[in-house]
Amino acid sequence: LQVERESAGRPGELRWRTIPLPSTQVGADGRFELRATVEPGRYRLLASAPGMVPLAPIEFAVGADDLVVPMRVGYQLAASCWLPEDAPRYSVSLELASRSLSDARLSGGHSGRAPIGILGNSLVAPGGRVDTFWSAVDRGTYSLVVRLLGVAEPLLVIPDVMVPGPKGGDARLGSIDLRPMLQIVTLRVFDRVGRPLGD
């Protein structure tokens, strides 16, 4: 548990500063109590725990004794994709989008703004395989969106991904072969007299 207080920033800018608090214990019934000497102002609570769905900050009034923190258990999900062997592994990202397919095709991801969904944690495996994991996903139906760095249009969208998944997993996510969709291009640049640049 963490508490932040609104602080003054530049005109029109909202900033939050962390308030030092003693260690907080949460009882077996889920009740907790935070005690500190603070100034008047706006405060919000940040709560997180391993395996729980991330929560948005919860604004509260000092002295409140009825604050409810709606923690929910998250579910794990994994997907693996194959890239051409010479492709940079950081060039692809996988997101879980709760929006419709048409929304998923809007420009986003690594094209210049935040991804539209939950970005997975990717690990590079031998042979051009990229394994991606999500550790705490809320129950629901998602689209798996595969994006390339710098490209607005998704490379691939797999709809109707259920979380939690079916028994034995979703076969579509076990081996997503992107190799037929990609081609490695080598660009060589020369100066005016024909000398290669970048060597």
Summary of the structure (lengths in Angstrom):
residues: 199
radius of gyration: 22.7
end to end distance: 51.8
largest distance: 76.6
contacts: 464
relative contact order: 0.15
helix: 10%
strand: 37%
